Amino acid sequence: MSRRAFTKLRPGRVGSAATDAAPRFDQVREKTFVIVIGAAVFGIVLGGYTARKRGGRWPDIAQYATAFGIAFCLAGILATITLERIFLG
């Protein structure tokens, strides 16, 4: 592929076919990264709340928060991979 053809396909160039058809890759990447972080934070909060509701002491709360955070982070990673494959091909 020639250099001229490559510059036409680079995402982010105004008026190119790549930017007209779909959002830029780095924009999608930033949004999907937020899914992982949000899922992890939600898991930590939910785990801490669950342990506290069950009458756990601080080590129990920390363990639940860690386990829920890891589980929700993995779910967020799977959601990110699925969304990227659907929207970015």
N, C-alpha and C positions, 0 to 999 in steps of 0.2 A: 504494500500500500504506500503510495507516495505521501510525502510530508504534507502536501497541500490537501489531499483527501483526508488525512488524519486531523488537520486543524478544523475541517468542516464538521467532523463528528464529535469533537470535544464538547462535553457538557459545559454549559455556562456561557456559550457564545450567543449573543443576541441574534435572533432570527434563524438559528440553525434548527434543523429538523429534530435534534435531540431535545432541545428545550421546549419546542412547541408541542411535542407529543407527550412528554411526561415531566414531572418535576426533576430537578437536578439530583444526582445521586447523593451529594453531601447533605442536601436538605432532608431527604428521606432518612438518611443515616442518623442525623441528629434527632429526628423525631422518634425513630425506633429505639434509640439508646435511652430516651426518656422512659419508654415502656419498661425496660429492665430496672432502672433505678426506682421508678414509681412502684413497681411490683415488689421490689425488695423492701422499700420503706413501709408499704402497706402490710407486708408479711410480718415485719418486725413489730409494728404497732398491734396487729391482730394477735400475734403470739404473746406479747406482753399482757395484753388485755385478757386473753384466755387464761393464762397462768394466774393472773391476779384474781380473776373471777372464781377460779377453783381453789383459792386460798393458799397459793404458793408463796414461799419466801423468795428473797431476791435471787438466789441461785436458780430456783425453778423458773422464775420470770426470765432470767437471762438465757437459760437453756431453751425455753419455749420460743423466745424472741429470735434466737439464733436459728433454730430449726425451721421455724415458719419463714424467716427471712431467706434462708437458702432455698427452701421449697418454692416460694413465690418468685425468687430470682430465676430459678430454672424454668418455671412456667413463663416468665417474661422473655427469656431467651428463646424458648420455643415459639412464642407468639411473634417475636421479632423475625425469626427465620421464616416463619410462615408468611408474614406480611411482606417481607422483602422478596420472597419467591413469587408471590401473587402479583405485586405491583411492579417489580423490576424485571420479571421474567426469569 
